[in-house]
Amino acid sequence: MIKIAVLGYGVVGSGVVEVIERNNAEISRKAGDEVAVKYILDLRDFPGDPHEDKIVHDFDMILKDPEVSVLCEVMGGVGPAYQYTKRALEAGKSVCTSNKELVALHGAELLELAVANRCNYMFEASVGGGIPIIRAVNSALTAERIQAVTGILNGTTNYILTKMAKEGMDYSQALKQAQELGYAERNPEADVEGWDACRKLAILSSLMTGKNVSAGKIRMEGITKISKADLEYARVAKMVVKPLVLGKMLEDGSVVAMVAPFMVPEGHPLARVDDVFNGVLVTGNMLGDAMFYGRGAGKLPTASAVVADVVDCAKHPGKTVWCFWNQEEASVADSSQTRRAFFVRAAAGSQDVLEKAFPEGRALLRSGGEDMGFITPVMKEGEFDAKCAELGDAVLGCLRIL
């Protein structure tokens, strides 16, 4: 029997227990032995819970139990979660996690610990929830030289922008609805300012390069400044606004990485990813583009990904499933040198000024006339930033174009 411990009995933790309970026959068959939860670690008591007898408060009880071979760390944060994970790996116990913050910050270190102690550190659920993107990049696409990842990796911001675009809500209305439905936290900063997506991109970029890409080196912009007017101009231009992550390998071996809202042409696969769904486009040098789509968050989709890692650990006892990510710092390129077109929303009557600043650009008009839109030619990010600074208060908003 494969006995596991679940660290944290919140939304995802209770989901892990539920998935194992409901799909036990299938999970056990694929693992090659019966899988059972022996302990659930939490600070709280859960009187009346059907798994009340499994609740413990002392991590050492789990660590010292030789029957427990796999831990599911679904606590979140980088305090106790880091210490517990490190100690478990040092003891030769595999750890499966959904904790993107911990993986982004200490993933390379924890993977090396797993190798040294002949166990596994797996984190499929840390990026894209139930979408099997980590396993795809790390295993199914190993014959590829991955050149880029482009995707929507935050369901909260995608939901907000979808509601603004399709139902005419303003940002505050859409955010409030997302909070009421449980898609956004009371303090939504990690989502709407881009931190959540940034950590996920750091993980994917690290796997793409094989080296450590720090989230702190990734250029990041949130969605809080986007207005209904920006979305209306996108519609005029036959585009949609999406909260994207972009990681791209350059010829010199460095990587350029960015989190920001983009205007995306209607025909692009990511333009059709709406509401709380996520989508990731992986570009390989032989395969070309491969699209991964599904629920990027939520109790059961995320828990399903954690349990899939448990099964993988069970199938490889005493053996590390290799992951190409070491502690050497990757070279993160200056995003100001990347080239693309941009959308500018400016004060009404600014067309002459914009045409002078961005020759060969084109104007966009919408009903109302209180402002105007303009699409620039392809240019460097740094050059665009400098032009906008010169235009000053005439610029009311701007977006990159994919």
Protein Blocks (a to p, Z undefined) as FASTA:
>chain_A
ZZdddehjafklmmmmmmmmmmmmmmmmmnopacddfbdcdfbdcehiaklmmpcfbfkl
mmmmmkbmbdcdfkgpjklmmmmmmmmmmnopacddfblklmmmmmmmmmmmmmmnopad
dfklmgopjacfklmmmmmmmmpccfbdcddfbfklmmmmmmmmmnopafklmmmmmmmn
opacfblmlmmnommmmmmmmmmmmmmnopacdfklpccddfklpcfklmmmmmmnopac
dddddddddfkopacdddddddddfklmklmpgcjbccdddddfklopadddddfbdjkl
mmmmmmmmmmmmmmmghiacdddddfbdcddddfklpccdddddddehilmmmmmmmghi
acdddehjlaccdddddddfklmmmmmmmnmmmpnbdcddZZ
